């Protein structure tokens, strides 16, 4: 006998988790010094704070670069939350990840965790000890 899994509700809960995380992280990233600033030559880059948020999602959900790119391409709500008119490709996301100092990620992670604890909030992945 096979148990039926409710994939529709699972998808909705993951979408909700994604938006909760991105909204909380967005507040913290906006209040934190940018990890890098724009250089004065070449194409206009994606804003560093936006790229940091994309990298946070990549790390939190343990997604390969191509998958996070695909998620951004298919999820209009997420693109609106990130103010993205165009989606960065997986190589751009990877280069951004390489630019972000580990210490910067540690600071953001600590602030995000504290913020969730203060508000007595957890995400499903936090409850499972995955985050």
N, C-alpha and C positions, 0 to 999 in steps of 0.2 A: 504494500500500500504506500503510495507516494503522497507526501504532503504538498498541497498547493501553496506556492509562495505568491504573495501579493506584490508583484513587480511594479504596479502602478503606484501604490503607496510608498514603496521603497524609493522610486524615482522622485516622487514629490518630497520625501523627507531629505533626500540628498540635495535637491534643489534648494530647499529651505536652509539646510546646513551650510551650503555654499554661500547663500546670500547673508546669513547671519555672520559668518566668518568674514566675508569681504567687507561688510559694513563696519564691523568692529575694528578690523585691521586698517581700514581706510582712515578712521578717526585717528588712530595711533600713528600711522605713517605720515599723515598730514601735520601732526604735531612734532615730528621727529626731523632732524636735519637730513637733507637729501644725501644719498650715498655718493652721488656724483653730479656734476653740473654739465650743462651743454657746452660742447666745443663750438668754436665759431667758424667751422668749415664743414662742408659736406651736406648731406640731406638733413632735414630737420628730424631729430630723433624723437622717439616716443618719450614722454615725460618719465623721469627716473622713478618717481613715486608710483606711477601706473605700472611700470615694469616690476617694481618691488612687489606690488600687490599680486601681479600675475605669478611671480616666483613663489610667493607665499602659498598661493593655491596649488601650484605644482608640487611643492614640498608636502603640504598638508595632506593632499589627496594621493601622494606618491605616484604621480602621473609622469610618463615620458614627455619630452618636449613636444613631439608631434601630437600627442593626445591633448595637451593643454591648448595647443593651437586649434585643434579640432573643436574642443569644447567652446572656445571663444567664438569660433566661426558659426557654430550652431545655436548659441545661446544669446539671443538678443537682450534679454534682461541683464545678463552679466556684462555685456558690452556697454549697456546704458550705465550700469553702476560704475564702470571703469572709465566712462566718457571716451570710449574708443570709437572712432569713425572707421578706422581701418584696423585689422587684426595683425599684430606682428607675427612673422613666420617663426617656425621653431628655432631657426638659427639665431634670430634676433633675441629670442627669449633665452637661449643658451648663453649668448654673449653677455646679456644683462646679468644672468645668474653668476657668471664668472667675475663680473665687475663688483658685485656686492660683497663686501667684507664679511667673513663669518661672524665677527664680533657684532656687526650691525644686525645680522639675523638673530643672534642671541639676545640682544637688547629688545628687538621687536617681539620675539617670542615671549620673553619675560613680561613685557608690558601687556601683551595680548592675554596671557594667562592670568595676570593679576586683575585685569579688567573683567574677565569672565568670572573670576572668583568673587570679586567685589559685588558683582550683580547676581551672584548665586546662579550663574548660567554654566551649562556644559553643552558641548556638542556631542552627538552620538559617538563619534570617533574618540572623543576624550573619555567618555564613559567606558569604552572598551579598552582604553589604554593604548590607542593607536596613534594619537596625536603627539 
